[in-house]
């Protein structure tokens, strides 16, 4: 078991790295050249900027039972297909039961935006969201 972090725009990188270090689990931070991460206890892998270059690199290195921290529904779907456990930044585990609805909501939002519609962005991140993420990641690591 490893933790792989889709780090571009990830608000819980520090929490995930800290828990990986405490659990003595390998932690990989994947990002593109627009972002620079140096975290003690984690290896940073940088990929060229490009549509989904980090996502495809991450999926290609996945092992069954890896935990993937991502807020990207498309990446989460690919991780599920490879036997990994995708987890979002709020502590929700993506599963075969919820991924189809999430992908459909992403598709609908994209159609609204392409038609000139506007959607409300996410609310400001709260400490409760960080706590929920940490608790869920701890639980997944203890099951490992």
Secondary structure, DSSP 8 states (H G I E B T S, - for coil): -EEEEE-TT-TTHHHHHHHHHHHT-EEEEEEETT-----TTSEEEEE-SSTTHHHHHHHHT--TT-EEE-S-HHHHHHHHHTT-EEE-TTS-B--TTTHHHHHHHHHHHHHHHHTT----------HHHHHHHHHHHHHHHHH-
